[in-house]
Amino acid sequence: MTSANREPLPVATPDAPDAHGQAAMLLVESLIHSLVTRSVLTAGDAIEIVTVAMDAKVEIAADAGAIDDSRDRALALLSSVRARLSMQAAD
């Protein structure tokens, strides 16, 4: 699409994944798995930590009146972490 003077108009693109957020998630998940493997935390404790984080995200989003999908994306990521911890617990 172009404007009247034929210059291209900016096009909205989906947000690229946040490199800092990705690195933080990888680091924290790796740390949690390591603590479970070394028996510093039980798998149940680790799953509870992730569940508390999920509950906090829901509350924070509700308090902020968040309408965007960032809450759902965060919950999906945390749910995946919780599922992987559950698989580790089953091993």
C-alpha positions, 0 to 999 in steps of 0.5 A, a space after each residue: 500500500 502506498 500513500 498519495 505521494 507513492 511512498 510505502 506505508 508502514 505495515 504492521 508485523 507481528 512482534 518478533 520473539 523477545 531475545 531477552 525473554 527467550 534467554 530468561 525462560 531458557 535459563 530459568 527452566 534449565 535451572 529448575 530442571 537441574 535443581 530437580 535432577 540434583 534433588 534440591 527441589 522435588 518435581 512437585 515443588 518445581 511444578 508448584 512454583 510454575 503453577 504459582 507463576 501462572 496464577 500470578 500472571 492471571 491476577 496481574 493481567 486481570 488487575 491491569 485489565 489486559 485485553 491483549 494475548 500476552 497473558 495467553 502466550 505467557 500461560 502457554 509457555 508456563 504450561 509447557 514448562 509445567 508439562 516438561 517438569 511433569 514428564 521429568 517427575 515421571 522418569 
